[in-house]
C-alpha cells in the first residue's frame, strides 16, 4: 500500500502538460508519435490520461524525450561532447 502512495506522489507529466508540450512544438498527434517512436493511439492515451477507464502514466523515458525534443535534440548517438561532471576525466 505504501508503494502506491509513493508512486502517486512522484512528480510527473500530467495529460494537460503533455498536450501543451505537443502544441507548443506545433505537432499534430501523428507527428508527436513519430518523433517519440510511439503509435498515435499512445499519444491519445497520454493526453486523455486513461485507457479504457484505467489511469495511464507517462513514463520517464517519454518525459525525457519530450524535454530533449523541446531543446532541439532529435536523436543521440551515444557520444558526449562534454564530460558529465568533474569525475568524468578520472574514469577515462
C-alpha positions as CSV (number, residue, x, y, z in Angstrom):
1,X,0.0,0.0,0.0
2,X,2.8,2.4,0.8
3,X,4.2,1.7,-2.7
4,X,1.1,3.0,-4.4
5,X,1.2,6.2,-2.2
6,X,4.8,6.8,-3.1
7,X,4.2,6.2,-6.8
8,X,1.2,8.6,-6.8
9,X,3.2,11.3,-5.1
10,X,6.2,11.2,-7.6
11,X,6.4,14.2,-9.9
12,X,5.4,13.5,-13.4
13,X,3.9,15.0,-16.5
14,X,0.1,15.5,-16.5
15,X,-2.0,14.8,-19.5
16,X,-2.6,18.6,-19.8
17,X,1.2,19.2,-19.7
18,X,1.8,16.6,-22.3
19,X,-0.8,18.2,-24.6
20,X,0.7,21.6,-24.0
21,X,4.2,20.3,-24.9
22,X,2.9,18.9,-28.2
23,X,1.0,22.1,-29.1
24,X,3.9,24.3,-28.1
25,X,6.1,22.5,-30.6
26,X,3.3,22.8,-33.2
27,X,3.0,19.0,-33.6
28,X,-0.1,17.0,-34.5
29,X,-0.7,13.8,-32.6
30,X,0.7,11.8,-35.5
31,X,3.9,13.9,-35.7
32,X,4.4,13.7,-31.9
33,X,4.0,9.9,-32.2
34,X,6.6,9.7,-34.9
35,X,9.1,11.8,-33.1
36,X,8.7,9.8,-29.9
37,X,8.7,6.4,-31.6
38,X,5.1,5.7,-30.5
39,X,1.8,4.9,-32.0
40,X,-0.7,7.8,-32.4
41,X,-3.0,5.9,-30.0
42,X,-0.5,6.2,-27.2
43,X,-0.4,9.9,-27.7
44,X,-4.1,10.0,-27.3
45,X,-4.0,7.9,-24.1
46,X,-1.3,10.2,-22.7
47,X,-3.4,13.3,-23.5
48,X,-6.6,11.7,-22.1
49,X,-4.9,10.4,-19.0
50,X,-6.5,7.0,-19.2
51,X,-7.0,3.9,-21.3
52,X,-10.3,2.1,-21.1
53,X,-11.0,3.8,-17.7
54,X,-7.6,2.9,-16.2
55,X,-5.1,5.7,-15.5
56,X,-2.2,6.0,-17.9
57,X,1.1,7.3,-16.5
58,X,3.5,9.0,-18.9
59,X,6.8,7.1,-18.5
60,X,10.0,8.8,-17.5
61,X,11.6,7.9,-20.8
62,X,8.8,9.7,-22.7
63,X,9.0,12.7,-20.4
64,X,12.8,12.9,-21.0
65,X,12.3,12.5,-24.8
66,X,9.7,15.4,-24.7
67,X,12.3,17.5,-22.9
68,X,15.0,16.6,-25.4
69,X,12.8,17.4,-28.4
70,X,11.9,20.8,-26.7
71,X,15.6,21.5,-26.5
72,X,16.1,20.7,-30.2
73,X,17.7,17.3,-29.7
74,X,16.2,14.9,-32.3
75,X,18.5,11.9,-31.6
76,X,21.5,10.9,-29.6
77,X,24.4,8.8,-30.9
78,X,25.9,7.9,-27.5
79,X,28.8,10.3,-27.9
80,X,29.2,13.1,-25.4
81,X,30.7,16.3,-26.5
82,X,31.4,17.5,-22.9
83,X,32.2,15.4,-19.8
84,X,29.3,14.7,-17.5
85,X,31.0,16.1,-14.4
86,X,34.2,16.7,-12.5
87,X,34.9,12.9,-12.1
88,X,34.4,12.1,-15.8
89,X,38.0,12.7,-16.6
90,X,39.1,10.2,-13.9
91,X,37.1,7.4,-15.4
92,X,38.8,7.5,-18.7
